[in-house]
Amino acid sequence: MRTSQHSAVIAVLAAAGLCAQNAPAPVAIANKLDTPQARVYFATLVPHAPVQARTGHATNRVLIYLDNGVMTMQDGADKQTIEFHRGDVGWRAASGAYVAENTNDYPIRIMEIDLKGKPAGPAPVSKLDPTVVDAKHYKVEFENDQVRVLRVHYDAHDKGVEHEHILNRVVLYLNDQPGAKTDDVRMSGAGIHTEQNAGDTPADRIAVEIK
């Protein structure tokens, strides 16, 4: 091989290796909260890049989808297609190895709440439970022995009634609203209060109560 040809081949291989090294990871993790009860983070999946979870996932978790999209999840021979919209909520039990892939042509984000504890049995009940005394604004998305997930909606300038939160909860703000920005995440504790949306637009959020 001539020296010029040999040099050209080396240059091409070096460039290919550099591109491979600089290729984005299939998933990026942005930590949001880490408490004794839960670790909360945003997982961003790049398009068409399988995420190999070789050791599986040791904890149960709540998933909140932050974008519209479609992804696949393969566990052994079982492969499923998951279609979701922003604000959808899911439950994923601890599992073994799996492969997840974002099949869209754009990145998708999922908020994941890894639950550190074990199921604690029935949670205490308050006479001022918001889903009872203020059902207009608080609705149960789903509930199991580890969490209760609430969907919260206030119209512009809407005011609720006094209610009580007994459990700690992870709160995701789905849009800009007084005191919070879109995708803000906070941990809130027990308390009795009355809420009002002082803004000119609706306020939406998701609250994950940890039992």
ABEGO torsion letter per residue (X at the ends): XBAAAAAAAAAAAAAAAAAAAABBBABBBBBABBBAABBBBBBBBBBGBBBBBAAEBABBBBBBBABBEBBBBBBEABBBBBBBBBGBBBBBBBBBBBBBBBABABBBBBBBBBBABBBAEBBBBBAABAAAABAAABBBABBBAABBBBBBBBBBGBBBBBBBBABBBBBBBABBBBGBBBGBBBBBBBEBBBBBBABABBBBBBBBBBX
